[in-house]
């Protein structure tokens, strides 16, 4: 009886994992349950290894073959994603900009430590998400604020706030119409270039679009629509562009991978950090998914990306260096 129960569990597990892989193959996230399972794709693929081994040990060759077939499908999915992320080389005379993403966590009470840590990273631009009115007040009162005279702040309760701080002047564009506010600015591609002087040459400008869709668990419909809205962003003049934020999406979500199909390149993938993770931090379990991304397109490339810890947050932040391509 026990053997039968274990066999049923084995087949059910293979069926669920196979369904998750099939949903990605056809580009469907369907429901919040499917979206949640898709985020766990690498872990689900690993779960097939002991299932196949036990099946072979018990003489269940058909089950072992099924587990192997589903695992092969997962490997093909991962490989096709990994090897597709290549980019041009940066221009030799491009100094580049260092841009940080910091998801503060709306209940974070260690904002003074966050300000101190960020000041040590020598950043040109900082993008904050989960930016509350309390966070705004404490950050503006810190020494960090003195180094970033140009700011666009949109504080909001809970996880809805977002902000961009910059060392140099920028112009504000009309942001995409997303569920939570997004921000859209254009600034000079190098701190040594005046934005007004760069206005006639797109290669001398960078567009930074900061986004933060809701989680699929919180609002699956708005999460799906936000990813579609972000993919429809019009860049009429082909300005080099950085799309940055906590997308609440992983490489394994078809809605996020649509951004790759239209030409965006993920900085972590381009750097070879394929299985790096940014969430959850400070929990009993180690981080197992990357929700925070920097995507470049239209003649912008990433030359470096480094993760860092954010005191009091449940996300890791990162610093991406971007420059114009050849």
Beta strands, then each sheet from edge to edge (+ up, - down):
strand 1: 97-103
strand 2: 125-129
strand 3: 150-154
strand 4: 162-166
strand 5: 170-172
strand 6: 183-188
strand 7: 205-211
strand 8: 241-246
strand 9: 265-266
strand 10: 292-297
strand 11: 300-309
strand 12: 316-324
sheet 1: 3+ 4- 2+ 1+ 12- 11+
sheet 2: 5+ 6- 7+ 8+ 10- 9+
end
